[in-house]
Amino acid sequence: MDDALAALQSTVPWTGVRNYQARNFMRDAMRIGDGVLFYHSSCAEPGIVGLARVASAPYPDPTQFDPASPYFDPASKQESPRWMLVDVQVTRKTRNLTLPEMRSIPQLAGMLVLKKGNRLSITPVEPGHWRLIVELLGA
């Protein structure tokens, strides 16, 4: 996804999601045109670093079938794929709205990504939270 942030307006497949709950959010809840907050989770300073939109309906992640891919899943079959993805189009790179900064804002307390014990970076965002984050990012 870092490549996508570097090339604004690019459309890229969101490959490599290997968590069932995150897969279900992508497969069942995301629709073309929905907003996406690019959230970096496996880094020194986790936070929101960009805005995007969903650019396709869900479809099977081809990396699950590629033995050369780090996301290969030998148990997943072409006729019954286990992992899905959506394409996303980057609309804006932003400053890093860090996890501690988000936690310090009382109006964001209900965000799933901020809930204690949550380990997912792919979660739904309520419209009020979306509007506040976009405002905080000056977007």
Buried (B, 14 or more C-beta within 10 A) or exposed (E): BEEBBEEEEBBBBBBBBBBEEBBEBBBEEBEEEBBBBBBBEEEEEBBBBBBBBBBBEBEBBBBBBEEEBEBEBEEBEEEEBBBBBBBBBBBBBBEBBBBEBBEEBEEBEEBBBBEEEEEBBBBEBEEEBBEBBBEBBEE
